[in-house]
Every structure is written in C-alpha cells, then in structure tokens.
Amino acid sequence: MHGWTLQAHISFGKVFLRDSAGFNAHKDRMGTKSVWLRSLCFLLAVGMVALSRAATAADSSFAFREISPASLELSENGKPVFVYNFGGILAVGAPEESRRSTYLHPVYAPDGTVLTDDFNRNHPHHRGIFWAWEVVTFDGKTDDIWTVKGFRQKFVRWKVRATNGPVARLAVENGWFSGERKFVREDVEIVIHPTTNNRRRLDFTLRFEATDKPVVIVGTPDYKKGYGGFTFRTAPRDGGAAKTIIRTDEGVSEKDGVMARHPWAEILGTFAGKKEAIRIEDDPSNSGYPKNGWLMRHSFALLNVSYPGLGPMTLEPGKPLVLKYRVILSSGQAAS
C-alpha cells in the first residue's frame, strides 16, 4: 500500500477519508487505488448511516404500528399513547352514514387510562380528539362534517411517521370531500413529547386550504353556541357531571361554558378509578387569541375551542388557515 493508511472521520453523519499524511495522493498514485478508496468510502458511508439509523431507532421510546387496516397506534415504551383512525370507523350497530375517520381514539393518559370516547349514545358523532365544523359552505351547498352528514373528511396520504428522535411525529394529508371531489386540503401534524413526571404533551398543527373555490366555515348558529373546530370528547368519569371539574385561567368554572373566552381550559376527574387531567391550550399564534370562545360541558365532559365562532371564516386557495393547539395529559395530578 506504499505507506497508505485508511482513516475514516465521521462528523455530523458524513464520512471523510484521507491518507496517513493528511493529503491526497499524487495523480500517479491514483487509478486503481483511487477507485478502491472511493468504493470503500461509499461502503463505509452506507454502513455508518445504517448503523446510525438503527441505533437511533433502538434508542427511541416511541413506535408506530398499524393495528388494523384503518388504525395506526403510537406507543411509548411499549404502552399505547393514542390510535389515529385514518380509515372509516363504524361501531357495531351504528348506521353506515355515521362512519367517520381522521381522528384520535382511544387516547391514553400516561398511566394507561383511556381518556376519550367514541359513538357515545348522547352524542354519537363526538369522536375522541377531532376537528370539524357543523356549518361548511362550498359551491353553493351548506353541509356538516361535525355530525358526519354530507361532506366528509377522508385520509389522503401519510407524510411523516417518525420515531427517530427525542419526539415522535405524525404528519398526514387529509381532504374534505363532496362525493369524490376534494374541496379542502387538510394537513395535520402531531408532535408527541416523552412522558415526564406522569405528564404527556401533544402539539397539534392543523392547516386548511381551499383547493379551487372559496369555502366558508362558521360555528353553529343554534342558540348562538358557535361551536366547531378543535375538540376533545372525554370518556365517562366516575360520578358523572357532579364529580367533573372544569378549570380555566379564571379558576374553577361551576357552570358550562358557551362561547366562554379563555386562552386555555382543562377537565379534571376520575376515570375508571384514576385521577386524570386533560388540558387544551389555544396557541398565541392563532387568530382571536386569547379571547377565542370555548364550549365546555360537565355532563359529557367536552372541550371545544370554538374558532371562528359566530363570525364566518373564508378558506381561499393559496391562503391556508393554520391553527395550533397543545394538549397536556396528566395522571394523578392537575394538568396545570
């Protein structure tokens, strides 16, 4: 080898090779030796990347797996975090028209307790963590994706399913459809942080953009409730409404809230014998913050950030609406 010693230097995922003298060989030493070195460099680079990815994946506490043709589960240290339902879900005995998709259920507390509900008899259209509006107008037609009537939210494709870092990331493209025609592109990103001190944080970024014609969304006008948008429907609590606590920046709310103005709200209760807390925070970047309205219910324990409320919002092509929310789940303590 004429005194050549191969040295591999790894920096920020790149592999560099040089000779023992620290400089490139003279042209007359190239040829076969150069081809051999370049080939070895390539093989080393591929090997190092594969090892790095394998080590990172092994180090991650998160893992995704499809548990059915319609559902993707995320787990942390082997324990379930949530299930994202990308395919159509229908409860046994429920009518076909109530089939729904693109939502999270079940969602688990850090201690493994199920915190969400789906197909409950009192409001069967409520579905775990979801985002929808009851009044949607497109191309002269007004319909409803909140109660799963007419227009539909449907899965389009996976964008990211990543567990190769300190957090897990799920990114999905969905669409709003009138029949087979997609009229809104919906992009969802969820960043899931590791559980610390029995607390888990999920950060949601929702992006909505009309595909070719304006689309108008607005909260329900019935009794001026104004609800619609990001929603958490909880599982039944021990003791029902009487034992359910709703708290906001103003303290404990003894009454239900309709278009109540708050930057955050949380529900505290006992679920299957375990004390749990569910908190939603409206992001400061959202339009209307910190005075967006909230629908807050003790009886069926629901939190909804009612954006845009009673004032119509127009989605236009090329001008996406971006909404961000943080969900904090706590076991054995208050979320705040």
N, C-alpha and C positions, 0 to 999 in steps of 0.2 A: 504493500500500500504506500510505499515511499514516504513513510512517516506521517501518513494521514490518520487522524483520529476523529471519529464522528462525534460531534457534540450536539445534543438537542437542547434547545432553550425554549421553555414554554412560558408565554406571557399573554394573559387575557385571552386564552383559548387558541392562540396561534403557536405554530411550531416553526422555529428557525434553526437551520443547520449551518455550521461553518467548519472550516478545517482547524487543526490544532494550533496553527499560527495566527488564527483570527482573521485571515484574509482569503479571498477567492484564489483558487489555483490559477496558474498562468494558462493561457489559451492552449499551449501544447500539452497540458495535463488534462484537458477536458476530454471530449469524445466519450469513450465507453464509461470512464469513471464518472463523468458528468451525468450521463443517462442513469447510471446506477444510483447516484446520490439523489437525483430528482425523484426516481421511483421510490427509494427508501423514505424520502421526505414525505411523499404523498401517503405512503402506507402508515408512517408514524402519525401524520396529521389525522387520518381517518381513525386510527386506533385511539388516539388521545381524545378525539371528540366523542367517540362511542363510550369510552371509559368515563368521561366527564358526565355524559348524559345519564349513564347507568348509575353512577354514584349519586348524582343529584336526585334522580327518581327514587333511589333507595332511601335517600335521606328525607324525602318529603313525607309528611304525616298524612297527606291527602291522597285520595284515589277516586277516580270516576269509574263507574261500570254501568252498563245498560242492564237493568233488571227485568225488562220486558221490551217488546217491540215499540212501546210508547213512552217509556220512562227511563230516565238517567238518574242514578243515585250518586251522591257525593258522600264519602266517608272520611273521617279523621281518626287516625289510629285504630282503624277497623270498626269504628262506631258511626252510624249514619248521621249526616248533617241535614240533608234535605233530599227530596226527589223532585227533579224538574220533569214535568209531564209535557213532552213535545208532541206526542200523538194524541188522538182522540180518546178521552176517558169517559166511561159511562158506568154509573153504578147499577148494580143488579136491580131490576125492576123499574129503573128510571126510563122515561120516554127517550127515544132516539134523538129528538130535537134538543135535548139537554146535554148532548155530548160536547165536551169542551177540551181545550188544550192550551199550551203555552202558559203554565202557571206552576207554582211550587206547592206541593203537598205529597206526603207529610213533611213538615218542618220540625226539627227536633231541638229541644233545649240541650245545653251542654251535658246534663245528666242523663240524656236519652229519652226524656218525656216528650210525647207528641204534643205540639202546641197549636196545630192548625186543624181545621175542619173542612169537609167537602160533602156536598149533597146532603146538607142538614135539612130536615123537614121544614123548619120555619122559613128558611131562605135557601132553597136548593141550588140556586145559581151562585151563591157565595162559594169561593174556592181558594182556600189557603192564602198564599200571597199572590195577588193578581193585580192587573192594571187594566181598567176598562171604563167605558162611558155608556150611559144609558141613552144619550141623545147624540147621534152621529149623522150628519147630513152630507151626502155625496151624490152629485149628478142629479139633483132634484128629489132624491129619495132620503127620507129620515128613518133610521133603524137603530138597533140596540145591540151592543156587544156586552154590556153589563149583565143582562139577564139571558144572554146567549140566544138571542132572537134575531133572525135575519142575517145581518153582517156577521162574519166570523173572523177570529184570529187563528192563523194557521202557521205552523212551523215551515220554514223555507230551507235553512241550512245551518250547520254548525260553523262558527267562525273560529272559536278558541275553546279548547278543553285542556287546560294546562295545570299541572301539579308539580312542575319542576322548579319551584322556588319557595320562598317563605310563605307565600299565599297561594290559594287556588283561584283560578279564573275560569269563568264560563261566559262565553260570548255567543250569541245566537242572532240570526236574522229571521224574523217572522214577518207576516204580512196581514193586513186587513183585507178581506175578500168580500166582494159582492158576487155570489156564484163562483165562477172561476176567474173573475177579474180582480187583480190586486190593485187597490187604490191607495193604500198607505204602506210604506216600508217601515217596519218596526225593528230597531236594533236594541238588544238587551245585553248589558254586561253586568255580571255579578262578581265582585271580588270578595273572597271569603278569607278572613283572618284567623290565625290559630287561636284556639281557646286558651284563655288566660284567666286564672282565678275564677273559674266557673262562669266566664263571660265570653260570648262569641259575637263578632261583628261582621255584618254583611253589608257591603256598599253596592247600591244599585245605580246604574246609569241607563236611562231609557231615552231613546231617540226616535221621534216620529216625523216622517216626511211624506207629504202627498206625492204620488207618482206622476200624475199628469194634470189633474184638475184640483182646485181647492176643496178642502174637506173641513167642515165646521164641527167642533165638539163643544159641548156645554154640559154643565151639571143639570141634574133633573130639576125641572121647574115645579114639580108637585110639592105643594105646601112650602115652596121656597127652600127645599132641602139642599139643593145644589151639589149633591154628592156625585162622585165619579173620579177616576184616577187611581193612584196607588193605594192598595187596600190590604189589610191583614185581618182575616177572619179566624178567630181563635177556636180551639177545641173547647168542649164543655168544661166548666170549672166546678169544683166541689162547692156546694152551697149556692150555685147559680148567681143571679144578679146581686143578691144581698151580700155575698162574700167577694164580689168583684170590685176592685178599686181602680179608678181611672185618675191619673195624676198628670198635670201639665206644669208649665212654667209658673202658673198662678196658684199651684197647690193641688190638693185633692178636689176633684170635681164630683160633687154629690149628685148632680143631675146629668142626664145625657146631653151631648153637645150637637147642635146643628149649625153649621157654618160658624163654629166657635173659632176665634182667631188665636193661633198659638204657633210657636216655632217647633214644638215637639209635644208628644203625648205618649203615655205608657199605660199599660194594663198590668195589674198585679193580682195574682190569685193562686189558688191551689189546684193543681191539675193532677188527677189520679194520685192524690195524697202528697204531692210535692209542690213546694213553693217555687213559683216561677214569675219572671217579669219579662214583658215584651215592650220595647220602646222603639218608636219611629221618630226620626229627626228629619225635618224639612231642610234641604241644603240651602245655605246662604246664596248660592248662585241661581236658585230658582226664582222665576218671576213671581212677585207677590210676597216673597219672604220679608219679614217674619209674620205676616198677617194673613196668610192663606187660611181659608176656613177648614174645619175638621168635622167629620161625622164621628161621634163617639157614642157607643152603645154599651150599657151594662148588661142587658138581658142576654144578647148573643155575643157580647164581647167582640166588638169590631172597631177598628181604627181605619179611617179613610182620610187622606189628605185631599180635600175637595178642590182640585185645580182643574179648570179655571173658575169653578164655582158657577154663579148665576150669569156671568158675563161670557158670551161666546168667544171662542178662540179659533182662528182660521189657520189650518195647516196648508202650506203652499209648497209647490215644487221648488227645490233649491233653497228652502228656508226651514231647516229642521227645528222642531221643538225638542229641547233637551231638558229632562227632569232628573234630578238626583235625590236619592234618599238613603239614609242609613238605618239599618235595623240592628238593635242590640238585644240579645237574648241572654238572660241571667238566671241561674239556678240557685235557689236558697237565699236570694237577696233581691233588693230592688235594683232595677236597671240603672237608675240614676245614681 
